[in-house]
């Protein structure tokens, strides 16, 4: 049997996934079933675009449910490392500045299941996070990005 991937996340992130799963199972599934029933009443299923769309939506919902169940089952809750408050680790927010004179940016390093750069959360699998994890405040780090290597200085870790 293959070893399943672990999904690193905060307790808050796991709760969001559990809420989404509950919604999909209790409400969304029923909505899709109703759409399929209504589409069936339109007649010949071989030429029924509403039926095809509803079946596609059902497949998407079921796929997402399976994905969420797997992520929740294999979740690993991120605990803050209070022993090393100045070291970048999973679950901490890190503020860095692009050298020589870039603006300061702050991101929280989370598991891939929770990553959302628009909310300031980057995946621990991203090149930026990979370069920062394990580094301390004041360290200058080289980060390989699709646009080329950049130098950043870690300003603070929370």
SVG drawing of the C-alpha trace seen along z (x, -y; Angstrom):
<svg xmlns="http://www.w3.org/2000/svg" viewBox="-40 -51 63 53">
<polyline fill="none" stroke="black" stroke-width="0.4" points="0.0,0.0 1.3,-3.4 2.1,-5.9 -0.3,-8.7 0.9,-12.3 0.6,-14.3 -1.2,-17.6 0.3,-20.2 -2.2,-22.8 -3.2,-24.9 -6.2,-23.9 -8.1,-26.8 -7.3,-25.5 -8.5,-22.0 -11.8,-23.4 -12.3,-25.3 -11.9,-22.1 -14.3,-20.3 -16.9,-23.0 -16.5,-22.8 -16.9,-19.0 -20.0,-19.3 -21.5,-21.8 -20.8,-19.6 -22.2,-16.5 -25.3,-18.0 -26.3,-20.8 -24.5,-20.8 -24.9,-17.1 -28.7,-17.4 -28.8,-20.5 -27.0,-18.5 -29.3,-15.5 -32.3,-17.8 -30.8,-19.4 -30.3,-15.9 -33.9,-15.0 -35.2,-18.1 -32.9,-17.6 -34.2,-14.1 -37.7,-15.4 -36.6,-17.3 -36.6,-14.2 -34.0,-12.4 -30.8,-12.1 -28.6,-11.7 -29.3,-15.3 -29.9,-16.9 -27.2,-19.5 -28.8,-20.3 -28.5,-16.7 -24.8,-16.5 -24.0,-19.7 -25.6,-18.4 -23.8,-15.0 -20.5,-16.9 -21.2,-19.0 -22.0,-15.9 -18.6,-14.4 -16.9,-17.6 -18.6,-17.6 -17.9,-13.9 -14.3,-14.4 -13.9,-17.4 -15.5,-15.4 -13.0,-12.6 -10.2,-15.1 -11.3,-16.8 -11.8,-13.6 -8.2,-12.5 -6.8,-15.8 -8.6,-15.8 -7.7,-12.1 -4.0,-12.8 -3.8,-16.2 -0.9,-17.1 -1.7,-20.1 1.1,-22.7 2.2,-23.6 4.1,-26.8 7.7,-26.2 8.1,-28.4 11.6,-27.1 13.1,-29.0 11.0,-32.2 13.5,-33.7 13.6,-30.8 11.3,-30.5 9.1,-27.3 5.9,-26.1 3.0,-28.0 4.9,-31.2 4.6,-34.6 7.8,-35.9 8.5,-39.4 11.3,-39.9 12.7,-42.6 14.0,-42.1 17.5,-43.4 18.9,-45.9 15.9,-48.2 12.6,-46.4 9.5,-46.8 8.8,-44.6 6.5,-41.6 4.9,-39.4 3.7,-35.8 2.5,-33.0 4.0,-29.7 1.3,-27.0 0.7,-23.6 -0.3,-23.4 -3.9,-22.8 -4.2,-26.2 -2.0,-28.3 -3.5,-31.5 -1.0,-34.2 -3.8,-36.8 -4.4,-36.2 -0.7,-36.2 -0.4,-32.5 2.3,-30.6 2.8,-26.9 5.7,-25.2 6.4,-23.6 6.9,-27.0 10.4,-28.1 10.1,-31.1 9.1,-29.1 11.7,-26.3 14.4,-29.0 13.2,-30.7 12.4,-27.7 15.1,-27.1 16.6,-30.6 16.8,-33.1 15.9,-36.8 18.7,-38.9 19.7,-36.2 20.1,-37.1 18.7,-34.3 18.9,-33.6 15.5,-32.5 15.2,-30.9 12.1,-32.1 10.8,-31.7 12.0,-35.2 15.5,-34.5 17.3,-34.5 16.5,-37.2 18.1,-38.1 15.9,-38.7 16.7,-39.6 14.5,-38.2 13.3,-41.1 11.1,-39.4 9.4,-36.1 6.1,-35.8"/>
</svg>
